[in-house]
Every structure is written in structure tokens, then in C-alpha cells.
Amino acid sequence: MNESVDVLVFGSAIIDFVCYAPRLPNAGETLHGTKFQTGFGGKGANQCVAAARLGSKTALIAKLGDDSFGHNYIRQLEVEKINVKYVQQLPGHTTGVAQIAVAQNGENNIIIVVGANNMLGPQDVDNACELFEKAKVLICQLETPIDGTLEALRRFKGISILNAAPAMENIPLELIQRCTILCVNIVEAGCLVGEPIINISDAFNTMARLIEMGANTVIVTLGKIGAVCSSKDAPYDCKLVSAPNVEEELVKDTTGAGDAFIGALANSYARFPDRQLVDHIAAAHVVAAQSVQHHGTQSSFPYA
């Protein structure tokens, strides 16, 4: 492969099974839903699609099952113009799946069974060394085994973004020290430091603690409020970047909004490297705000 790569994603690919209902069920409760749909998901593939739709040349390193879900997923990635040379279907393994419930107000909860994603490891970094040498930005998450993610961050010399999700306690410090940018939501950030985030002041304090733990630049997303950020060269110079206002009646589905943000952030860094951190975040906010106004995950991501 001789062409350049703007955004390289090392991560998960999962099929979404989505139920829509008036509200999320309580423990032990059964609700009548209003709609069901399947879709293509997984944080890695989602973030890759988000960047690709915004104009980045993208490549994905991922594992799928040797099943109909896996076959369909590769075809869909090709439709999105994503380089799938290192997306591998594994005989004897199932494609990862996610069970997602979405309430009328857009809130959701998710259970994932990662399947073939569990086989993504350090050897896959070696196999795709050509991509690691050419890409401008690397994105990683925590839906695949940590040893592979850590090797990817060690190997990459450009700008790397770690979306430390799903939330993880007692995270290996090298993970957050190796990435250029650690990007998490308030739940994930609170889990990393062992204390919940209640307000923006808590978010500022959490970022300072993460930088003390070795993080280089930290972004904590706060949903409709926006995001806060700081860097190790000025750990107490915390900035709030507000998100565009989206009227409540326009919010259809928040599933995948965080992935839209990450993909847009990577696209901005790869294609507009002279922007400041707050400008990259503002650009990502615009894309996430558009995503929540549509149903589905990848289906909600806007084009440039």
C-alpha cells in the first residue's frame, strides 16, 4: 500500500442490535419497544467511519468472525472507502455483538460481547507495520485486549488518541502515558481516578490528577455541556469548550456520539494540524451534535 493514511484505527468492530423504547427499563422490568434495527458498530470501526466520512483517508486493523455478520461488515467498510487490508475474519470465532437499548430522550445502555475482537493483539501491530509508519493519527480504545493496544501506542510515532472506553479501573499507567491525547467521558474519567465527577470543577481536578499520573493531554467530554481539556505543560490551565446547543426535541439517539467526536477529532488533527487543541475540540463538537439528531450509530455520522 503506497497511498498515505490520515487516520489509522486499531480497535473493535461489532454488530449492533438496537431496541428503541419510551424509556430504559428498570432492573427486572420488561418494556414494549417501539422499533428494532441492526447496525454496524464497535468503537474502533465507528471512529474510523466517522473520520472517513469527514474526508480522512482511513485504515482499520480489526478482527471479525468468519460468519455472515463478518462478511457483511467488511463489505460495509469498503463502501465507506476504508482500507480493510488488515481487517481479518477468523474461522471458529463469532463477530462481536452489542445489545443496545435507546430511550425516547436519546439516553442508552449497552452490553457488548466482543467475540473475535478478543483476538486482536501485538502480532497485528507487527503485521500492519506499513500503516504505523505512514499514518498521521492513531486511534485506540479498550474494547480489545490491552496488550495489543499498548503495543500499538508504543509503535506509533505520530499523534495518538486513546479513548479509554469502556471505563476501566486500575488502568496500566503506560497506556495513558504513551498516548498523545487521552479522551474520556465523565464516567470513564472518574473510573480512572477512582472518584466520580459531579461538576466541572471535579472534571478540572480529575484532569490534573490524570496528568500527574503521566497523561500528556487530557480531554474529558461532558455531553451537551461540551468538553474540558488541559495538557502537561500547563496542567492547571483548564479550558471549557462549549458544545453547540441542540434543542431537546431534536435529540433522537446519543448512541455513538462519543465515537463521532473521536473520529472528528482525529480527522481535524490529521487534516488541519495547525489548529489549536480547543479548535480541534470545537470541530469535533459540531460533528457529535449532528450525530445525536439521527437514529443509529454509524448511520448517524455526517459527511463532510
C-alpha positions as CSV (number, residue, x, y, z in Angstrom):
1,M,0.0,0.0,0.0
2,N,1.6,3.2,-1.2
3,E,-1.0,5.8,-0.5
4,S,-0.9,7.9,2.6
5,V,-3.2,7.3,5.6
6,D,-4.6,10.2,7.6
7,V,-6.2,8.2,10.4
8,L,-5.3,4.6,11.4
9,V,-7.7,2.8,13.9
10,F,-6.6,-0.2,15.9
11,G,-9.7,-1.5,17.6
12,S,-13.1,-3.1,17.6
13,A,-15.8,-3.9,15.1
14,I,-19.1,-5.0,16.5
15,I,-22.7,-5.6,15.1
16,D,-25.3,-3.5,17.0
17,F,-28.7,-4.9,17.9
18,V,-30.7,-1.8,18.9
19,C,-34.1,-1.6,20.6
20,Y,-36.0,1.7,21.0
21,A,-38.4,2.2,23.8
22,P,-40.1,5.1,25.6
23,R,-37.6,4.8,28.5
24,L,-34.9,2.5,29.7
25,P,-36.1,-0.5,31.7
26,N,-35.6,-0.8,35.4
27,A,-33.9,-3.9,36.8
28,G,-36.1,-6.9,36.2
29,E,-38.6,-5.0,34.1
30,T,-39.9,-5.8,30.6
31,L,-41.0,-3.0,28.4
32,H,-42.7,-2.8,25.0
33,G,-40.3,-1.3,22.4
34,T,-41.2,0.9,19.5
35,K,-38.6,-0.2,16.9
36,F,-35.7,-2.6,16.4
37,Q,-32.8,-2.3,14.0
38,T,-29.3,-3.8,13.4
39,G,-26.3,-1.7,12.5
40,F,-22.6,-1.7,12.2
41,G,-20.8,-0.6,15.4
42,G,-17.8,-1.2,17.7
43,K,-15.9,1.9,18.9
44,G,-12.9,1.2,16.6
45,A,-15.0,0.9,13.4
46,N,-17.3,3.7,14.4
47,Q,-14.4,6.1,14.9
48,C,-12.9,5.1,11.6
49,V,-16.1,5.6,9.7
50,A,-16.6,9.0,11.4
51,A,-13.2,10.1,10.2
52,A,-13.6,8.7,6.7
53,R,-16.9,10.5,6.2
54,L,-15.3,13.7,7.0
55,G,-12.7,13.3,4.3
56,S,-9.8,11.4,6.0
57,K,-8.0,8.6,4.3
58,T,-8.5,5.8,6.8
59,A,-7.4,2.3,7.6
60,L,-8.8,-0.2,10.2
61,I,-7.0,-3.0,12.0
62,A,-9.6,-5.3,13.5
63,K,-10.9,-8.9,13.9
64,L,-14.3,-10.2,12.7
65,G,-15.8,-13.7,12.9
66,D,-16.0,-15.9,9.8
67,D,-19.7,-15.6,9.7
68,S,-22.4,-13.6,7.8
69,F,-22.0,-10.6,10.1
70,G,-18.3,-10.5,9.4
71,H,-18.7,-10.8,5.6
72,N,-21.3,-8.0,5.6
73,Y,-19.1,-5.8,7.8
74,I,-16.1,-5.9,5.5
75,R,-18.4,-5.0,2.5
76,Q,-19.8,-2.1,4.5
77,L,-16.3,-0.8,5.4
78,E,-15.3,-1.0,1.7
79,V,-18.4,1.1,0.9
80,E,-17.1,3.7,3.4
81,K,-13.8,3.7,1.5
82,I,-11.9,2.4,4.5
83,N,-8.7,0.4,3.9
84,V,-9.6,-3.1,5.1
85,K,-6.3,-4.9,4.2
86,Y,-5.8,-5.7,7.9
87,V,-9.4,-6.5,8.9
88,Q,-9.3,-10.2,9.4
89,Q,-12.1,-12.8,9.6
90,L,-11.3,-15.6,12.0
91,P,-12.6,-19.2,11.4
92,G,-14.1,-20.6,14.6
93,H,-14.9,-17.2,16.1
94,T,-18.0,-15.1,16.1
95,T,-18.3,-11.4,15.2
96,G,-18.7,-9.2,18.2
97,V,-22.2,-8.0,19.1
98,A,-23.7,-5.2,21.2
99,Q,-27.2,-5.1,22.7
100,I,-28.3,-1.5,22.9
101,A,-31.5,0.0,24.4
102,V,-32.3,3.6,23.5
103,A,-34.9,5.7,25.3
104,Q,-37.1,8.3,23.7
105,N,-35.0,11.1,25.2
106,G,-31.9,9.6,23.5
107,E,-30.3,8.0,26.5
108,N,-29.0,4.5,26.1
109,N,-27.4,1.5,27.8
110,I,-25.2,-1.1,26.1
111,I,-24.0,-4.6,26.7
112,I,-21.2,-5.9,24.4
113,V,-20.0,-9.5,23.7
114,V,-16.7,-8.9,21.9
115,G,-16.2,-12.3,20.2
116,A,-13.4,-12.2,17.6
117,N,-12.3,-8.8,18.9
118,N,-10.6,-10.6,21.8
119,M,-8.0,-12.0,19.3
120,L,-6.6,-8.5,18.3
121,G,-3.0,-8.5,19.7
122,P,0.6,-7.3,19.4
123,Q,1.2,-9.5,16.3
124,D,-1.4,-7.5,14.4
125,V,0.7,-4.4,15.0
126,D,3.7,-6.2,13.5
127,N,1.7,-7.4,10.6
128,A,0.5,-3.8,9.8
129,C,3.8,-2.1,10.3
130,E,3.4,-0.3,7.0
131,L,0.3,1.5,8.3
132,F,2.0,2.5,11.5
133,E,4.9,4.1,9.5
134,K,2.6,6.1,7.2
135,A,-0.4,7.3,9.3
136,K,-0.7,10.7,10.7
137,V,-3.1,9.9,13.6
138,L,-3.7,6.6,15.5
139,I,-6.9,5.9,17.5
140,C,-7.2,3.2,20.1
141,Q,-9.9,2.1,22.6
142,L,-10.3,-0.5,25.3
143,E,-12.8,-2.9,23.6
144,T,-9.9,-5.2,22.5
145,P,-7.1,-6.7,24.6
146,I,-4.8,-4.2,26.3
147,D,-1.5,-5.9,25.2
148,G,-2.3,-5.2,21.6
149,T,-3.4,-1.6,22.3
150,L,-0.3,-0.9,24.3
151,E,1.9,-2.3,21.5
152,A,0.1,-0.1,19.0
153,L,0.7,3.0,21.2
154,R,4.4,2.0,21.7
155,R,5.0,1.5,17.9
156,F,3.3,4.7,16.7
157,K,5.3,7.9,16.4
158,G,2.7,10.3,15.3
159,I,-0.3,11.8,17.2
160,S,-2.1,9.0,19.1
161,I,-5.6,9.3,20.7
162,L,-6.6,6.8,23.4
163,N,-10.3,6.7,24.0
164,A,-10.2,4.8,27.4
165,A,-13.6,3.2,27.0
166,P,-15.3,1.1,28.2
167,A,-14.4,2.5,31.7
168,M,-11.6,0.7,33.4
169,E,-10.3,0.8,37.0
170,N,-6.6,0.3,37.7
171,I,-5.6,1.0,34.1
172,P,-2.0,0.3,33.3
173,L,-0.3,3.7,33.6
174,E,1.7,3.1,30.5
175,L,-1.5,3.2,28.4
176,I,-2.3,6.8,29.4
177,Q,1.4,7.8,29.3
178,R,2.0,6.5,25.8
179,C,-0.8,8.3,24.0
180,T,-0.6,11.9,22.9
181,I,-4.2,12.6,23.9
182,L,-6.3,10.8,26.4
183,C,-10.0,11.3,25.7
184,V,-12.7,10.1,28.1
185,N,-16.2,11.0,29.2
186,I,-17.0,11.9,32.8
187,V,-17.8,8.3,33.8
188,E,-14.6,6.9,32.3
189,A,-12.5,9.8,33.8
190,G,-14.0,9.2,37.2
191,C,-13.3,5.5,37.0
192,L,-9.6,6.1,36.1
193,V,-9.0,8.2,39.2
194,G,-11.5,6.3,41.5
195,E,-13.8,9.3,42.2
196,P,-17.0,10.3,40.5
197,I,-17.2,13.6,38.6
198,I,-20.2,15.7,39.7
199,N,-19.4,19.1,38.2
200,I,-16.9,21.0,36.0
201,S,-14.7,21.7,39.0
202,D,-14.4,18.0,39.6
203,A,-13.6,17.5,35.9
204,F,-10.7,20.0,36.2
205,N,-9.3,18.3,39.3
206,T,-9.6,14.9,37.6
207,M,-7.6,16.2,34.6
208,A,-4.9,17.4,36.9
209,R,-4.7,14.0,38.5
210,L,-4.5,12.2,35.2
211,I,-1.7,14.5,34.2
212,E,0.1,13.7,37.5
213,M,-0.4,10.0,36.5
214,G,1.5,10.7,33.3
215,A,-1.1,11.7,30.7
216,N,0.2,14.3,28.1
217,T,-3.1,16.0,27.0
218,V,-6.5,15.2,28.5
219,I,-10.0,15.8,27.1
220,V,-13.0,15.0,29.3
221,T,-16.3,15.2,27.4
222,L,-19.3,16.4,29.4
223,G,-22.2,15.6,27.0
224,K,-24.3,18.5,25.9
225,I,-22.2,20.9,28.1
226,G,-19.1,20.4,25.9
227,A,-15.6,19.2,27.0
228,V,-12.8,20.3,29.2
229,C,-9.1,20.0,28.3
230,S,-5.6,20.6,29.7
231,S,-2.0,19.5,29.0
232,K,1.0,18.6,31.0
233,D,2.9,21.8,30.1
234,A,0.1,23.7,31.9
235,P,-1.9,21.2,33.9
236,Y,-3.9,23.8,35.8
237,D,-4.7,25.9,32.7
238,C,-8.0,24.0,32.2
239,K,-10.3,25.2,29.4
240,L,-14.0,24.5,28.8
241,V,-15.0,24.2,25.2
242,S,-18.8,24.5,24.9
243,A,-20.8,22.3,22.6
244,P,-23.3,23.6,20.1
245,N,-26.8,23.8,21.5
246,V,-29.2,21.1,20.3
247,E,-32.8,21.6,21.2
248,E,-34.1,18.7,23.4
249,E,-36.8,17.8,20.9
250,L,-34.2,17.3,18.2
251,V,-32.2,14.7,20.1
252,K,-33.0,11.3,18.7
253,D,-30.2,9.0,19.8
254,T,-27.0,9.6,21.7
255,T,-25.5,6.2,20.8
256,G,-22.2,6.7,19.0
257,A,-22.0,10.5,19.7
258,G,-18.7,9.9,21.6
259,D,-17.3,7.9,18.7
260,A,-18.4,10.7,16.3
261,F,-16.4,13.1,18.5
262,I,-13.3,10.9,18.5
263,G,-13.4,10.3,14.7
264,A,-13.9,14.0,14.1
265,L,-11.1,14.9,16.5
266,A,-8.7,12.6,14.7
267,N,-9.8,14.0,11.3
268,S,-9.1,17.5,12.5
269,Y,-5.6,16.7,13.8
270,A,-4.7,14.8,10.6
271,R,-6.0,17.3,8.1
272,F,-5.7,20.6,9.9
273,P,-2.5,20.2,12.1
274,D,-2.1,23.9,12.6
275,R,-5.2,24.2,14.7
276,Q,-5.1,24.7,18.4
277,L,-6.4,22.0,20.8
278,V,-9.6,24.0,21.6
279,D,-10.3,24.3,17.8
280,H,-9.9,20.6,17.3
281,I,-12.4,20.0,20.1
282,A,-14.8,22.6,18.7
283,A,-14.8,20.9,15.3
284,A,-15.4,17.5,17.0
285,H,-18.4,19.0,18.9
286,V,-20.1,20.0,15.7
287,V,-20.0,16.5,14.4
288,A,-21.2,14.9,17.6
289,A,-24.0,17.4,17.8
290,Q,-25.2,16.4,14.3
291,S,-24.9,12.7,15.3
292,V,-27.4,12.9,18.2
293,Q,-30.1,14.3,15.9
294,H,-30.3,11.0,14.0
295,H,-31.0,7.4,14.9
296,G,-28.3,4.7,14.9
297,T,-24.6,4.7,15.3
298,Q,-22.6,4.8,12.1
299,S,-25.8,5.7,10.3
300,S,-26.0,9.0,12.3
301,F,-22.5,10.2,11.3
302,P,-22.4,13.2,9.0
303,Y,-20.5,13.5,5.7
304,A,-18.1,16.5,5.2
